[in-house]
């Protein structure tokens, strides 16, 4: 397996965090009733070198009206990355890492206690205390501290490979 370019991932995140890439549908922020977090993370993964996958398990974006559920939904993206690793499918693979091993360019997924993964973001910086800062859509932000309430939930840090 080959690790994706962290520099490319972070460059893309910074470029399109506050002004979404118009080559992709923007699914909105929570304030507008939409959720664009995993669409944004999928764009980052693809830009950094992961090929789209048009066969099962699907992970692709063709147009504003034709994209896979795993491209645009945090729960589906999380499990696709894990399944691709477990079964060595082509496409992006996600390796879970401990919070003391995280680096810039790693992803974080947040899971409710009921098991549903509801949000994804990318780590783009750290505080002086080495607390991760995330860049995300839904609500669009750059180098934001993780919501303190999320520490009561399950958080999964993930490194992406192809």
N, C-alpha and C positions, 0 to 999 in steps of 0.2 A: 504494500500500500504506500501511497505517496501523500504526504501532507499538503493541503492546499496552501497557497501563498497568503500568509497572514497580512502582509503589506497590502496586497490587492483587496483583501476582505475589508480591512480597516479604511483604505482609501475610498472604496465604494460607499461604505457606511457613512463616512464623513460627507462625501459629496451629495448623497441623496437622502440624508436623514430628515432635513427640514424642507427640502424641495424635491419631491418624489420624481423619479425618472419617468418621463412622459412616454417611454417606449413600453411601459407596463401599465395595466389598469391600477388605479389607486383605490383601495377598498376602504379608505377613510380612517378616521381616528375614532376613539370612543366618543368624543364630543359630537361626532356626526353619525353615530350609530354603527360604524363599520369597524372592521378589525383588519389591519394591514400588516401586522407584525411578521407573520410567516411568509407572506408574499415578499416583503422586504428582505428577510433572511434568505429566502430561496434565491432572490436576485443576487445577493452577495455571494452565495455558494457557487452559483453558475458563473458569475463574473470571474471568480478566482480559479476557474478551470474545471468544475464538475460538469460533465455532459448531461444533457437532459435524457430522460428514459421514457420511451414511448411504448414499452411493453410492461407487463405486470412485474414488479410493483411500479406503478406509474409515478413519475415526477417530471412534469413538463409545463411549459407555458408556450402556447401558440398565438393567442390573441386575447383581447379583452373579455371575450366570452368563452374561450376554450383553454382551460388550464386544469391541471389535476388538483384534487382535494389536498393531496400531500404538498403541493406547491403553496397553498394558501391558508392552511389550517395548522395551528401549532401541534395539536394532538397527533394528527396524521403525519406531519413532517417528522416529529420526534420518533414515532414508531417506524417510519420508512428508513430513517438513518440507522436505527438499531437493527432492523431486519436486513438491510443491505450488508451490514457488517456480519451478522450472524450467518447468513447464507451466501456471503461473498458475491452478491449481485453486482452488476456494473452500476456505476453511479456513485453519488456521495455516500459515505459511511461515517457513522458517529460513534466515537469511542468515549465512554464515560470516564471522567477524570475526577480526582479529589479536589476539593476547593483549595488546598495548599499547593496544587500543581497548575492552577490556571494561569494563562498567559493572554496577552492581547491577541485578539483574533479568535479566541474560543467562544463558543455559544453558551447561553444559559436558557434553560427551559424551566417554567414554573408550573407546578402541578397542585391542584386542589387535593384535599384529603380523600375525596371520593375517587381519585385516580385519574381524573381528567386533566390533561396538559392544556393550559389555557393561554400561555404567552411564551414568546421567544424573543431573544435579544442577543446582541453581540457585545463582548467585552472590548472596549476601545481604550481604556486607560485605568489607572489605579490612583487612589488617594495616597498621601504620604504614609498612611497606616496600612497600605496595601489592600484596601477595600476596593473591590471591582467597581468600575464605572461603566455603565452600559449605554449603547446607542440603539435606538429602536424606532419603530412606528407604532402607532396606537397606544399611546399618545407620543407624537413625534418628539424626539429629544436626542441630544448629543451629550455624552459623558455625564449621564445622570446617575445618582446614587440609586441603588436598588431600594424599592419601597420597603420600609421596615416591616410592614405587615407580611410581606412575602417570605420573610425569614421564619414565619410560623408555618409555612407550607413546605412542600418538597421542592427543592431546587436541584436541577441536574446540570452539571457543567459538562460540556462536550467538545471534543476536538474533532475536526472534520478531515477526512482523507478521501482519496479516490483510488 
